[in-house]
Amino acid sequence: MKFWAIVIAILILLVMITVHEFGHYLAGKIFKFKINEFSIGMGPALIKKKKKNGEIFSVRLLPLGGYCAFEGEDEDKKEVENAFNSKKPWQRIIVLVSGAFMNFLLALLVIIIMFSCYGETSYSAYEVKPDSAYTYVLADDDVILELNGKRIMLTTDFVKSLNGKKKGDVVKAKVLRSGKKRTIKVEMRENVNCKDVTDVSTVCKALGIATIAKISTKDGVYDVASSGFRDGDLLLKLKDFDGDYSQEKYDLSQRLYGKNELIGALREKNGKISVYVSNEKRSSKDSVNPSDKVKRYELNLDVSSLWASKPNEEITDQEILSALKIDSVDAYFRVTTVNYKGNFFTVLGDSFLYSGKIGGVIFTTLGQLLTGKLGIKSVGGPVTTVVTTSKIVTMGLEYILQIVAFIGVNLAVFNLLPIPALDGSRVIFTLIEWIFKKPVPKKIEGIIHTVGLLLLLGFSVLVDVLQFL
């Protein structure tokens, strides 16, 4: 990980938290709540300024956090003028939900900018595996807009649209083919029984999308100086067996490469072969086809030193992979992301739809966590969020906008969940007071929020630790 990327990732989270707290602050000012302090960050104060009305503005040492402190927020006292609990319940509820609203508003604005500048992220069946047994199939390069009547905007939409379909079932699909929208039929090649929304591979198999070998290097490092494999390389052809690169695409029905084929080729050639790969991270000037849309790169692999020390049969597969600095070789479905641009009204409508879909993912994820369909290692805490975000920011502005939108919507939805210590639970307590005309004693409410906060912190630490085990 690069230091500057980590800094940007932390700043992104800090901005999202500050925007959230500013939402509380703005609503509080509108309804004349007494605000004691607005803080950016947590911990010891680096900057502290007191305004004439008594409000304190502060910038604190720890960048992951912030708060807007209202007078009497956690106390039963109502005698102080404009104290939090002296205000009407409906006003307090508006103040409580305003933080999430601001997060959502910022995320929506970012999505509109992203869709306007780069287009909507859609998914293209870059290569479809030929099979004469099926009449209704996708074509190479079909951009999948809808499946089974449901809009495809996230990878999870693939699972939601087709889960439960059986082999031989025919579904309707709206695709963008050669620049024109078409409605076609697609026959399922496999049963689609996905246990969770991340099981996109099952859907890809059912749609007939071809696979290719994806290389993961040790520690997931993308080594710019390496003349061999780099993290994320897709293995296209073995030059020693297939000949020189000669076309944009190759016949997938002839040969699909995986770990065994790669190791077998190296054994046959005593550790010295040439291969073709593709990887969006590689520089186009190094490709053998710089004018084509998908760039190909020729690699000359040489681990022949293994054969100099002992005979072929004594060399293990793991030794060969280690010499190539390969951690794993996985089946990668040939689905690529493409940007599809619409007019202003399409962008506006789809931005709301996209943000709604992002928010829906958190409910689906929580449901699957509670039912055991999704493992606890599938989620992460603040450390995992920073690490993941720092990787994404190195990919360019479009991806930065995308992660900001995801964090913004998820922060908004998560904060409104009725979990103790979150805004959602405080709304519940305020509603109880409004309905029964009597508040829950602040001492009891405070204990509930404290226990909830400790559980949330403990869970965050647990899921972060599990990510690195």
Secondary structure, 3 states (H helix, E strand, C coil): CCHHHHHHHHHHHHHHHHHHHHHHHHHHHHCCCCEEEEEEEEEEEEEEEECCCCCEEEEEEEEEEEEEEECCCCCCCCCCCCCHHHCCHHHHHHHHHHHHHHHHHHHHHHHHHHHHHHCEEEEEECCECCCCCCCCCCCCCEEEEEECCEECCCHHHHHHHHCCCCCCCEEEEEEEECCEEEEEEEECCCCCCCCCCCCHHHHHHHHCECEEEEEEEHHHCCCCCCCCCCCCCEEEEEHHHHCCCCCCCCCCCCCCCCHHHHHHHHHHCCCEEEEEEECCCCCHHHCCCCCCCCCCEEEEEECCHHHHHCCHHHCCHHHHHHHCCEEEEEEEECEEEEEECCCHHHHHHHHHHHHHHHHHHHHHHHHHHHHCCCCHHHCCCHHHHHHHHHHHHCCCHHHHHHHHHHHHHHHHHHHCCCCCCCHHHHHHHHHHHHHHCCCCCHHHHHHHHHHHHHHHHHHHHHHHHHHCC
